[in-house]
Amino acid sequence: MIVVQVDNVDKCEGSYLLSNGSSRCFLHSVYSIDHELEWMFQDAEDETDDIVLFGLGSGQALPYIFDRFRSLKKLIVVEPTFSIFKHLLHEIEFSQLIPERALDKVILAVNCPPRIAVDTIIDTVSMGENTCVFFGNHVSYRTIFAEYHREFAERVVDKVRLSKIGIRSMQRHILAMTKNSVLNMTVPAHAMENFIDFFKGKTAIIVSAGPSLEKNIHLLEKAKEKAVIVAVGKTVHILNNRGIRPHFRMGLDSNSLEKAYFDDISDTSVPLFFMNMLYHEIAPQYPGPLVRMISRTDNLGTYIYRQSNLPLILFPIGTSVANAAACALAELQCSNIIFVGQDMCSYNNKIYADGQTADTNNTNLEVYHKKDIYGNEVISPLGYYTIKLTLEDEVRYYQGRVRFVNATEGGLGIEGVENVTLKEVLDSLPAAGDIQAQIETVLQEVPAKDFQLALKKLLPQVKRGLRITGKISKLFSKINDIDLFKDENSKRTAVETLKKIQALDKQLQSVALYKEIVEPELQSLFVAFHGFWDNGLSGSEEEQLNSVRNIITRKMIEVHAYLACLKQNIETIMENKKTCEDEIQTE
C-alpha cells in the first residue's frame, strides 16, 4: 500500500501539498488549474472515444473532460492510493463532479497494483484498430508515484500493442485458419482429454528453440527419465537433427512455413499434439500418433465436439506454441512445468539454437532493448516480447496450482518464475518410471476419430447463411446506387432498405452455425467495426443511418467470406471422399 501525506495549502483552493518521504510537490498548479487542465489535454482529439486518467487529483479534471469530450464512451481513472482519494471525499460530494448522463461511463481503479489497473483498462476500453484512446496524467502524480507510473505506463503500452497485434493477426489469417480447421477436423486423431491421468502430478519440460538451448541440449536425453519432454515449434526440427526424441511434439502455427519443421520427421513413436489451426498439410503426413487439442478460440471444433457428445477441455492458446504448451500442461494438472530455451531475445544476433540469425537492423522490425536475467542488454523483437508478457499472465493465472521454473539459463526471464540451471532441477527430481510405456498404454486404449460426417451436416446451414448474406449484399448495392440524403424520397428508400437488411441480419442470427461458430469467430472484428462507427449512432439521423450501414456492411463482408471459405473446404472434403470411394469400388 502506497502512503502519501496530504496537507492543505493556504489560499490555494483545490490544491494540496503531497509528500511520500522522498518527493514533495503541489497536487495542482498554484497559479491556474484551468491552464493546467488545458495543457494536460492539449494533444487529445475532441472525438476521443476513451480516456485513461492517471490520478484523480482534486477531481476538477472530471467536469472539464465531460464538457469537452462530448462523444466519450469510457473514462477510467487510476488512483494509486486511498490517501488522496479519501481527502477528496471529505472535501466534496463526488457525484457533483460527474454529469448524470455520464455516470455509467466512469470506472475507478483505486489502490490497485499497476498490473490490476492495466488489466481493468484492457478489459474496459475498446482496442479496435481505429479506436481513439487518450492517456492523461497529472504531473504531480508522475512525481509522487514515479515508480508506480513507470510500471503502469510500460504495462499499458505492452498490453495495447498485444491487443492490437491480436486483431491484426485475426484480420490477416482468419480465412487460412478456417481452412486449416476444417481440413484438420477430417484427420483421425486421439483426444487430448485422454491424457489427463497421464499428466496429473508429473513434471514437464517445454523445450523451445532459443539460443540458450545449446547450454542444455545435451541433458535432454537423460532428462526423459525424470520428466515429460515436450518439443515445441522449431525445436521439433532442431532436436530431430540432433537425434533426440522428445516424448511429445507440439504444433499449432497456421503458416505454411511451419511445414518445414516437420518434413524430415520419420520416427513413428513420438505423438504430435496439434490444434486444428495448424497448417493443414502437416498432420496428415505426420508419421507418428496424432493427438488433437481444441483451443478456446476454435469455435468450429468446439461446436462439433459438443454436437458429437464428446468430452471436451478447451485449452488457451496464447501468443506462441510455448504459451499454448504451458497452458495445456497446467490444465492437465502437471505439478511442475520447466522452461528450457525460452530466451525471447537474440544473442549475438541469433534467435534460434541452431544459429539462425535475426535481422535486428531492419528498420521495419519493432524491437525492445531489455536486460536479460544476468543484466546484459539484449534485443527482443516485438513478437518475442509478447510471448514473455503472455507467459507472465499465465504464470499468475495458475499460481498456487503449478510450480513454474525457468531453466533457460539466459534470456529475458519470466516475472514470478525462479531462474535455475537445468542440471539443478533434474538433480532435485525423482525418477519418473517408464514414461514412454505409459504413453503407449494411453494410445492403445483410445480409438481415433475423424469428423467428416459432422462437417457434412454443417453444409446446409452454411448455404443458408450464404443465401442470407447474398440478399443483404444486393440490398446494400441498392443503397449505394442512390444518394442517401439527397432528398426525402432518397432518405425514405435508404431507411426502408436498412430495415430490410436488419431483418435479414436477425434471420442470420437464428442460424445455429452463425451463433455458435461464425459470430464468436469474428467477434473481435465486430468489436473493431463498432468501435470505429458507433459515434454516429448518437448523432443526427443521417449519421445514424451511415453508422448502421457501415457497421453492417463490414460485418457482412467478413461473414460472407468466412461462410464461403467453410463451404469451399467442406465441399472439397466431400469431393475427396467421393473420389476415394470411387477408386476403391473400381479396384
C-alpha positions as CSV (number, residue, x, y, z in Angstrom):
1,M,0.0,0.0,0.0
2,I,1.4,3.4,-1.0
3,V,1.0,6.1,1.7
4,V,1.1,9.7,0.8
5,Q,0.8,12.6,3.2
6,V,-1.8,15.2,2.1
7,D,-1.6,18.8,3.6
8,N,-3.8,21.8,2.9
9,V,-2.2,24.8,1.3
10,D,-3.4,28.3,2.5
11,K,-5.1,30.4,-0.2
12,C,-4.8,27.7,-2.8
13,E,-8.3,26.2,-3.2
14,G,-8.3,22.8,-4.8
15,S,-4.6,22.1,-4.3
16,Y,-2.7,20.3,-1.6
17,L,0.9,19.6,-0.7
18,L,1.8,16.0,-1.3
19,S,4.8,14.1,0.2
20,N,5.8,10.5,0.3
21,G,9.1,10.7,2.1
22,S,11.4,11.1,-0.9
23,S,9.3,13.5,-3.0
24,R,7.3,16.6,-2.3
25,C,5.1,18.7,-4.7
26,F,1.8,20.5,-5.1
27,L,-1.2,18.4,-6.2
28,H,-2.1,21.1,-8.8
29,S,-0.8,24.4,-10.1
30,V,-0.9,27.1,-7.5
31,Y,-1.4,29.6,-10.3
32,S,-4.2,28.2,-12.6
33,I,-5.7,24.8,-12.5
34,D,-7.7,25.7,-15.7
35,H,-4.4,26.3,-17.5
36,E,-3.1,23.0,-16.1
37,L,-6.1,21.1,-17.5
38,E,-5.8,22.7,-20.9
39,W,-2.1,21.7,-21.0
40,M,-2.9,18.1,-19.9
41,F,-5.3,17.6,-22.7
42,Q,-3.8,19.7,-25.5
43,D,-2.9,16.7,-27.6
44,A,-6.3,15.0,-27.2
45,E,-8.8,14.9,-30.1
46,D,-12.2,16.2,-29.3
47,E,-13.7,13.0,-30.8
48,T,-11.7,10.8,-28.4
49,D,-13.5,7.5,-27.6
50,D,-11.9,6.5,-24.3
51,I,-9.8,8.4,-21.8
52,V,-7.5,6.9,-19.2
53,L,-6.6,9.4,-16.5
54,F,-3.7,8.7,-14.2
55,G,-4.7,10.4,-11.0
56,L,-8.0,11.9,-9.8
57,G,-6.4,14.8,-8.1
58,S,-8.9,17.2,-6.6
59,G,-11.5,15.9,-9.1
60,Q,-11.6,19.1,-11.3
61,A,-10.5,17.2,-14.4
62,L,-13.8,15.3,-14.5
63,P,-16.1,18.3,-15.3
64,Y,-13.5,19.5,-17.8
65,I,-13.4,16.1,-19.6
66,F,-17.2,15.7,-19.9
67,D,-17.7,19.2,-21.0
68,R,-15.1,18.9,-23.8
69,F,-15.3,15.3,-24.9
70,R,-19.0,15.0,-25.8
71,S,-18.7,11.6,-27.5
72,L,-16.7,10.0,-24.7
73,K,-17.6,6.3,-24.1
74,K,-15.4,5.5,-21.1
75,L,-13.3,7.3,-18.5
76,I,-11.1,5.1,-16.5
77,V,-9.4,6.8,-13.5
78,V,-6.4,5.2,-12.0
79,E,-5.8,6.4,-8.4
80,P,-2.7,4.7,-6.9
81,T,-3.6,5.2,-3.2
82,F,-6.5,5.8,-0.9
83,S,-4.7,8.8,0.7
84,I,-5.6,11.5,-1.8
85,F,-9.0,9.9,-2.7
86,K,-10.1,9.9,0.9
87,H,-9.1,13.5,1.3
88,L,-11.1,14.4,-1.8
89,L,-14.2,12.7,-0.5
90,H,-14.0,14.8,2.7
91,E,-13.9,18.0,0.7
92,I,-16.6,17.4,-2.0
93,E,-19.6,15.2,-3.0
94,F,-18.0,13.0,-5.6
95,S,-21.2,12.7,-7.7
96,Q,-21.1,16.5,-8.2
97,L,-18.1,16.1,-10.4
98,I,-19.8,13.9,-13.0
99,P,-22.9,14.9,-15.0
100,E,-25.8,12.5,-14.7
101,R,-25.6,11.4,-18.4
102,A,-22.0,10.2,-17.8
103,L,-22.4,8.3,-14.5
104,D,-22.2,4.9,-16.3
105,K,-19.1,5.9,-18.2
106,V,-16.8,6.3,-15.2
107,I,-14.7,3.5,-13.8
108,L,-12.4,4.0,-10.8
109,A,-9.3,1.8,-10.1
110,V,-8.3,2.9,-6.6
111,N,-5.4,1.5,-4.6
112,C,-4.7,-1.3,-7.2
113,P,-1.3,-2.6,-8.2
114,P,-0.3,-1.4,-11.7
115,R,-0.9,-4.9,-13.2
116,I,-4.5,-4.9,-11.9
117,A,-5.1,-1.3,-13.0
118,V,-3.8,-2.1,-16.5
119,D,-6.0,-5.3,-16.7
120,T,-9.0,-3.2,-15.8
121,I,-8.2,-0.8,-18.7
122,I,-7.7,-3.5,-21.3
123,D,-10.9,-5.2,-20.2
124,T,-12.8,-1.9,-20.4
125,V,-11.7,0.2,-23.3
126,S,-12.1,-0.8,-27.0
127,M,-8.9,-1.9,-28.6
128,G,-10.1,-1.7,-32.2
129,E,-7.6,-0.6,-34.8
130,N,-9.4,2.8,-35.2
131,T,-10.4,3.5,-31.6
132,C,-9.1,6.7,-30.3
133,V,-7.8,6.3,-26.7
134,F,-6.1,9.2,-24.8
135,F,-3.9,8.7,-21.7
136,G,-3.7,11.8,-19.5
137,N,-1.9,12.3,-16.2
138,H,-1.3,14.9,-13.6
139,V,2.4,15.9,-13.4
140,S,2.2,15.7,-9.6
141,Y,1.2,12.0,-9.8
142,R,4.2,11.3,-12.0
143,T,6.4,12.8,-9.3
144,I,4.9,11.3,-6.2
145,F,4.1,7.9,-7.8
146,A,7.1,7.8,-10.1
147,E,7.8,4.0,-9.8
148,Y,4.1,3.1,-10.0
149,H,3.7,5.3,-13.1
150,R,6.8,3.8,-14.8
151,E,5.4,0.3,-14.4
152,F,1.9,1.3,-15.2
153,A,2.9,3.1,-18.4
154,E,5.1,0.2,-19.6
155,R,2.3,-2.3,-19.0
156,V,-0.3,-0.2,-20.8
157,V,1.9,0.1,-23.9
158,D,2.7,-3.6,-23.8
159,K,-0.9,-4.6,-23.4
160,V,-2.3,-2.3,-26.0
161,R,0.2,-3.5,-28.5
162,L,-0.6,-7.1,-27.7
163,S,-4.3,-6.5,-28.1
164,K,-3.9,-4.8,-31.4
165,I,-1.5,-7.4,-32.7
166,G,-4.2,-10.0,-32.0
167,I,-6.8,-8.0,-34.0
168,R,-4.4,-7.5,-36.9
169,S,-3.4,-11.2,-36.8
170,M,-7.1,-12.2,-36.9
171,Q,-7.7,-10.0,-39.9
172,R,-4.7,-11.4,-41.8
173,H,-5.1,-15.1,-41.0
174,I,-8.8,-15.8,-40.3
175,L,-9.5,-17.5,-43.7
176,A,-6.3,-19.5,-43.7
177,M,-7.0,-20.7,-40.1
178,T,-10.6,-21.5,-41.1
179,K,-9.3,-23.7,-44.0
180,N,-6.8,-25.4,-41.7
181,S,-9.5,-26.0,-39.0
182,V,-11.9,-27.6,-41.5
183,L,-9.3,-29.9,-43.1
184,N,-7.7,-30.9,-39.9
185,M,-11.0,-32.0,-38.4
186,T,-11.0,-34.8,-41.0
187,V,-7.7,-36.2,-39.7
188,P,-8.2,-39.2,-37.3
189,A,-6.6,-38.3,-34.0
190,H,-6.6,-39.2,-30.3
191,A,-8.2,-36.8,-27.9
192,M,-6.0,-34.7,-25.6
193,E,-8.6,-35.3,-22.9
194,N,-7.5,-38.9,-22.6
195,F,-4.1,-37.8,-21.2
196,I,-5.4,-36.2,-18.0
197,D,-4.5,-39.1,-15.8
198,F,-1.1,-39.5,-17.5
199,F,0.0,-35.9,-16.9
200,K,-1.5,-35.4,-13.4
201,G,1.2,-34.8,-10.9
202,K,4.1,-35.1,-13.4
203,T,6.9,-32.7,-14.2
204,A,7.0,-31.5,-17.8
205,I,9.8,-29.7,-19.7
206,I,8.8,-27.4,-22.5
207,V,11.8,-27.2,-24.9
208,S,11.8,-24.0,-27.0
209,A,14.4,-23.1,-29.7
210,G,16.1,-20.0,-28.1
211,P,19.9,-19.6,-28.4
212,S,20.4,-20.7,-24.8
213,L,19.1,-24.2,-25.6
214,E,22.7,-25.0,-26.7
215,K,23.7,-24.9,-23.0
216,N,21.3,-27.7,-22.1
217,I,20.5,-29.8,-25.2
218,H,23.0,-32.5,-24.1
219,L,20.9,-33.0,-20.9
220,L,17.6,-33.7,-22.6
221,E,18.1,-37.4,-23.3
222,K,18.8,-38.0,-19.6
223,A,16.0,-35.7,-18.6
224,K,13.5,-38.1,-20.2
225,E,14.0,-40.4,-17.1
226,K,12.6,-37.7,-14.8
227,A,10.2,-35.5,-16.8
228,V,7.9,-35.5,-19.8
229,I,9.7,-33.7,-22.6
230,V,7.6,-31.6,-25.0
231,A,9.3,-30.0,-28.0
232,V,7.5,-27.0,-29.5
233,G,7.7,-25.2,-32.8
234,K,11.1,-25.1,-34.5
235,T,12.6,-27.2,-31.6
236,V,11.0,-30.2,-33.3
237,H,13.4,-29.7,-36.2
238,I,16.4,-28.9,-34.0
239,L,16.0,-32.0,-31.8
240,N,15.3,-34.3,-34.7
241,N,18.6,-33.2,-36.3
242,R,20.4,-34.0,-33.1
243,G,18.9,-37.4,-32.8
244,I,16.9,-36.5,-29.7
245,R,13.4,-37.9,-29.4
246,P,11.1,-36.0,-27.0
247,H,8.1,-37.7,-25.5
248,F,5.8,-35.3,-27.4
249,R,6.0,-32.7,-30.2
250,M,3.5,-29.8,-30.4
251,G,2.4,-27.7,-33.4
252,L,-0.2,-25.0,-33.9
253,D,1.1,-22.4,-36.3
254,S,-1.2,-21.8,-39.3
255,N,1.6,-20.5,-41.5
256,S,2.7,-22.8,-44.3
257,L,6.4,-22.2,-43.2
258,E,5.7,-24.4,-40.2
259,K,5.7,-27.4,-42.5
260,A,9.4,-27.3,-43.0
261,Y,10.0,-28.2,-39.3
262,F,8.1,-31.5,-39.8
263,D,9.2,-32.5,-43.3
264,D,12.2,-34.6,-42.2
265,I,10.4,-36.4,-39.3
266,S,10.5,-40.2,-39.9
267,D,10.1,-41.9,-36.5
268,T,6.7,-43.2,-35.7
269,S,7.0,-43.3,-31.9
270,V,6.6,-39.6,-30.9
271,P,3.0,-38.3,-30.7
272,L,2.2,-34.9,-32.1
273,F,-0.1,-32.6,-30.1
274,F,-1.8,-30.3,-32.6
275,M,-4.6,-27.8,-32.7
276,N,-6.9,-27.5,-35.7
277,M,-5.4,-24.2,-36.8
278,L,-2.1,-26.0,-37.6
279,Y,-1.1,-25.7,-41.3
280,H,-3.3,-28.3,-42.9
281,E,-0.6,-30.3,-44.7
282,I,1.3,-31.2,-41.5
283,A,-1.0,-33.6,-39.5
284,P,-2.0,-35.9,-42.5
285,Q,1.7,-36.5,-43.3
286,Y,3.0,-36.9,-39.8
287,P,4.3,-40.4,-39.3
288,G,3.5,-40.8,-35.6
289,P,0.3,-40.8,-33.5
290,L,-1.8,-37.6,-33.6
291,V,-3.4,-36.0,-30.5
292,R,-6.0,-33.3,-31.1
293,M,-6.3,-30.3,-28.7
294,I,-9.3,-28.0,-29.0
295,S,-8.4,-24.4,-28.3
296,R,-10.7,-21.9,-26.7
297,T,-10.8,-19.9,-29.9
298,D,-11.6,-23.0,-32.1
299,N,-15.4,-22.4,-32.3
300,L,-15.8,-24.9,-35.2
301,G,-14.0,-27.7,-33.2
302,T,-15.9,-26.9,-30.0
303,Y,-19.3,-27.0,-31.8
304,I,-18.5,-30.3,-33.5
305,Y,-17.2,-31.9,-30.3
306,R,-20.4,-30.9,-28.4
307,Q,-22.7,-32.0,-31.2
308,S,-20.9,-35.3,-31.1
309,N,-21.3,-35.6,-27.3
310,L,-17.6,-35.9,-26.8
311,P,-15.7,-34.9,-23.6
312,L,-14.0,-31.6,-24.1
313,I,-11.3,-29.5,-22.4
314,L,-10.8,-26.1,-24.0
315,F,-7.1,-25.1,-24.0
316,P,-5.9,-21.5,-24.0
317,I,-3.7,-20.6,-27.0
318,G,-1.6,-17.6,-26.0
319,T,0.8,-15.9,-28.3
320,S,3.0,-18.8,-29.3
321,V,3.2,-22.6,-29.2
322,A,5.2,-22.3,-26.0
323,N,2.3,-20.3,-24.4
324,A,-0.2,-23.0,-25.6
325,A,2.0,-25.8,-24.2
326,A,2.3,-24.1,-20.8
327,C,-1.4,-23.7,-20.5
328,A,-2.2,-27.2,-21.8
329,L,0.2,-28.8,-19.3
330,A,-1.2,-26.7,-16.5
331,E,-4.8,-27.6,-17.4
332,L,-3.7,-31.3,-17.4
333,Q,-2.5,-30.8,-13.8
334,C,1.2,-31.2,-14.2
335,S,2.8,-30.4,-10.8
336,N,6.0,-28.7,-12.3
337,I,6.5,-27.0,-15.6
338,I,10.1,-26.2,-16.6
339,F,11.0,-23.9,-19.5
340,V,14.2,-24.6,-21.5
341,G,15.4,-22.5,-24.4
342,Q,12.8,-19.8,-23.7
343,D,15.1,-16.8,-24.3
344,M,12.6,-14.5,-26.1
345,C,15.5,-12.4,-27.3
346,S,18.5,-12.7,-29.5
347,Y,22.2,-13.3,-28.6
348,N,24.9,-12.3,-31.0
349,N,22.1,-11.7,-33.5
350,K,21.0,-15.3,-33.2
351,I,17.4,-16.1,-32.4
352,Y,17.5,-19.9,-32.5
353,A,19.7,-22.5,-31.0
354,D,20.7,-23.9,-34.4
355,G,22.3,-20.5,-35.3
356,Q,19.6,-18.8,-37.5
357,T,20.2,-15.0,-37.4
358,A,17.8,-12.2,-36.8
359,D,17.7,-9.1,-39.0
360,T,17.6,-6.7,-36.0
361,N,18.9,-3.9,-38.2
362,N,15.8,-4.0,-40.3
363,T,14.1,-0.6,-39.6
364,N,10.7,-2.3,-40.1
365,L,11.3,-4.7,-37.3
366,E,9.9,-3.4,-34.0
367,V,12.3,-4.3,-31.1
368,Y,12.7,-3.8,-27.4
369,H,16.1,-3.1,-25.7
370,K,15.9,-5.1,-22.5
371,K,18.1,-6.6,-19.8
372,D,18.4,-10.4,-19.6
373,I,18.5,-12.3,-16.3
374,Y,22.2,-11.5,-16.0
375,G,21.8,-7.8,-16.5
376,N,23.1,-7.8,-20.1
377,E,21.4,-5.6,-22.7
378,V,19.7,-7.7,-25.3
379,I,17.3,-7.1,-28.2
380,S,13.8,-8.6,-28.1
381,P,11.6,-8.4,-31.3
382,L,8.1,-7.4,-30.6
383,G,6.7,-10.9,-31.3
384,Y,9.1,-12.5,-28.8
385,Y,8.4,-9.9,-26.1
386,T,4.7,-10.6,-26.4
387,I,5.5,-14.2,-25.6
388,K,7.1,-13.1,-22.3
389,L,4.0,-10.9,-21.4
390,T,1.6,-13.8,-22.1
391,L,3.7,-16.3,-20.2
392,E,3.7,-13.9,-17.2
393,D,-0.1,-13.7,-17.3
394,E,-0.3,-17.5,-17.5
395,V,2.0,-17.9,-14.5
396,R,-0.1,-15.6,-12.5
397,Y,-3.3,-17.4,-13.5
398,Y,-2.0,-20.8,-12.5
399,Q,-0.2,-19.6,-9.3
400,G,-0.7,-22.0,-6.4
401,R,-1.7,-24.8,-8.7
402,V,1.5,-25.3,-10.7
403,R,5.2,-24.6,-10.0
404,F,6.9,-23.0,-12.9
405,V,10.7,-23.0,-13.2
406,N,12.8,-21.2,-15.8
407,A,15.9,-23.4,-16.7
408,T,16.7,-21.4,-19.8
409,E,19.9,-20.0,-18.2
410,G,19.6,-16.8,-20.2
411,G,17.0,-14.7,-21.9
412,L,14.6,-12.1,-20.6
413,G,13.3,-14.2,-17.7
414,I,9.6,-14.6,-16.7
415,E,8.3,-12.4,-13.9
416,G,7.2,-14.6,-11.0
417,V,9.3,-17.6,-12.1
418,E,12.6,-18.6,-10.5
419,N,15.7,-19.0,-12.6
420,V,17.8,-22.1,-12.0
421,T,20.0,-24.4,-14.1
422,L,18.5,-27.4,-15.8
423,K,21.0,-29.6,-14.0
424,E,19.9,-28.3,-10.6
425,V,16.3,-29.0,-11.5
426,L,17.0,-32.5,-12.7
427,D,19.1,-33.4,-9.7
428,S,16.2,-32.4,-7.5
429,L,13.6,-34.6,-9.3
430,P,12.9,-38.3,-8.6
431,A,12.9,-40.9,-11.3
432,A,9.5,-40.9,-13.1
433,G,9.4,-44.5,-14.2
434,D,8.9,-45.7,-17.8
435,I,7.2,-42.6,-19.3
436,Q,7.2,-44.0,-22.8
437,A,5.4,-47.2,-21.8
438,Q,2.8,-45.1,-20.1
439,I,2.2,-43.1,-23.2
440,E,1.9,-46.2,-25.4
441,T,-0.7,-47.6,-22.9
442,V,-2.9,-44.4,-23.3
443,L,-2.6,-44.6,-27.1
444,Q,-3.6,-48.2,-27.2
445,E,-6.8,-47.7,-25.2
446,V,-8.2,-44.8,-27.1
447,P,-9.7,-45.1,-30.5
448,A,-9.1,-42.4,-33.1
449,K,-11.9,-40.4,-34.7
450,D,-12.5,-38.1,-37.6
451,F,-15.4,-35.7,-38.2
452,Q,-16.2,-35.8,-41.9
453,L,-19.8,-36.7,-41.3
454,A,-20.2,-33.9,-38.7
455,L,-18.8,-31.4,-41.2
456,K,-21.1,-32.6,-43.9
457,K,-24.1,-32.0,-41.7
458,L,-23.0,-28.3,-41.4
459,L,-23.2,-27.7,-45.1
460,P,-27.0,-26.9,-45.3
461,Q,-26.6,-24.2,-42.6
462,V,-23.6,-22.8,-44.4
463,K,-25.5,-22.5,-47.6
464,R,-28.5,-20.9,-45.8
465,G,-26.2,-18.3,-44.3
466,L,-24.7,-17.5,-47.7
467,R,-28.2,-17.1,-49.2
468,I,-29.0,-14.5,-46.5
469,T,-25.7,-12.6,-46.8
470,G,-26.2,-12.6,-50.6
471,K,-29.6,-10.9,-50.2
472,I,-28.1,-8.4,-47.8
473,S,-25.4,-7.6,-50.4
474,K,-28.0,-7.0,-53.1
475,L,-29.8,-4.6,-50.8
476,F,-26.6,-2.8,-50.0
477,S,-25.9,-2.3,-53.7
478,K,-29.3,-0.6,-53.9
479,I,-28.4,1.8,-51.2
480,N,-25.0,2.5,-52.8
481,D,-26.7,3.4,-56.0
482,I,-28.6,6.3,-54.5
483,D,-27.6,9.5,-52.7
484,L,-28.7,8.6,-49.2
485,F,-29.8,12.1,-48.2
486,K,-30.3,13.9,-51.5
487,D,-34.0,14.3,-50.7
488,E,-36.8,12.9,-48.6
489,N,-37.5,10.1,-51.1
490,S,-33.9,9.0,-51.1
491,K,-33.8,9.1,-47.3
492,R,-37.0,7.1,-47.1
493,T,-35.7,4.5,-49.5
494,A,-32.5,4.2,-47.5
495,V,-34.3,3.8,-44.2
496,E,-36.7,1.2,-45.6
497,T,-33.8,-0.7,-47.2
498,L,-31.8,-0.7,-44.0
499,K,-34.8,-2.0,-42.1
500,K,-35.0,-5.0,-44.5
501,I,-31.2,-5.5,-44.0
502,Q,-31.6,-5.5,-40.3
503,A,-34.5,-8.1,-40.6
504,L,-32.2,-10.3,-42.7
505,D,-29.5,-9.9,-40.1
506,K,-31.9,-11.2,-37.5
507,Q,-32.6,-14.2,-39.7
508,L,-28.9,-14.8,-39.9
509,Q,-28.6,-14.8,-36.1
510,S,-31.3,-17.5,-35.9
511,V,-29.0,-19.9,-37.8
512,A,-27.3,-22.1,-35.2
513,L,-24.0,-22.3,-37.1
514,Y,-23.9,-18.5,-37.2
515,K,-24.5,-18.1,-33.4
516,E,-22.2,-20.9,-32.3
517,I,-19.3,-20.6,-34.8
518,V,-19.3,-17.6,-37.1
519,E,-20.2,-14.8,-34.7
520,P,-17.8,-15.9,-31.9
521,E,-15.0,-16.4,-34.5
522,L,-15.4,-12.9,-35.9
523,Q,-16.3,-11.2,-32.6
524,S,-13.0,-9.2,-32.3
525,L,-13.5,-7.8,-35.8
526,F,-17.2,-6.9,-35.0
527,V,-16.0,-5.0,-31.9
528,A,-13.5,-3.1,-34.0
529,F,-16.2,-2.1,-36.5
530,H,-18.5,-0.9,-33.7
531,G,-15.6,1.0,-32.1
532,F,-15.0,2.9,-35.4
533,W,-18.5,3.7,-36.4
534,D,-20.5,3.7,-33.1
535,N,-20.1,7.5,-32.7
536,G,-22.6,8.2,-35.4
537,L,-25.3,6.2,-33.6
538,S,-25.7,9.2,-31.2
539,G,-25.7,11.8,-33.9
540,S,-28.2,13.1,-36.5
541,E,-30.5,10.8,-38.4
542,E,-28.1,10.9,-41.4
543,E,-25.1,10.0,-39.1
544,Q,-27.1,7.2,-37.5
545,L,-28.0,5.7,-40.9
546,N,-24.4,5.9,-42.1
547,S,-23.1,4.2,-39.0
548,V,-25.6,1.4,-39.2
549,R,-24.8,1.0,-42.9
550,N,-21.0,1.0,-42.4
551,I,-21.2,-1.5,-39.4
552,I,-23.4,-4.0,-41.1
553,T,-21.6,-3.7,-44.5
554,R,-18.3,-4.5,-42.9
555,K,-19.8,-7.3,-40.8
556,M,-21.5,-8.9,-43.8
557,I,-18.3,-8.8,-45.9
558,E,-16.4,-10.7,-43.2
559,V,-19.3,-13.1,-42.6
560,H,-19.8,-13.9,-46.3
561,A,-16.1,-14.5,-46.8
562,Y,-16.0,-16.8,-43.7
563,L,-19.0,-18.8,-44.8
564,A,-17.7,-19.1,-48.4
565,C,-14.4,-20.5,-47.0
566,L,-16.3,-23.0,-44.9
567,K,-18.4,-24.1,-47.9
568,Q,-15.5,-24.4,-50.3
569,N,-13.4,-26.6,-47.9
570,I,-16.3,-28.8,-46.7
571,E,-17.2,-29.5,-50.4
572,T,-13.5,-30.2,-51.1
573,I,-13.6,-32.8,-48.3
574,M,-16.8,-34.4,-49.6
575,E,-15.4,-34.5,-53.2
576,N,-12.1,-36.1,-52.0
577,K,-14.1,-38.7,-50.0
578,K,-16.2,-39.5,-53.1
579,T,-13.1,-39.8,-55.3
580,C,-11.5,-42.2,-52.8
581,E,-14.7,-44.4,-52.6
582,D,-15.0,-44.5,-56.4
583,E,-11.3,-45.6,-56.6
584,I,-12.0,-48.4,-54.1
585,Q,-15.0,-49.6,-56.0
586,T,-13.0,-49.6,-59.2
587,E,-10.3,-51.7,-57.7
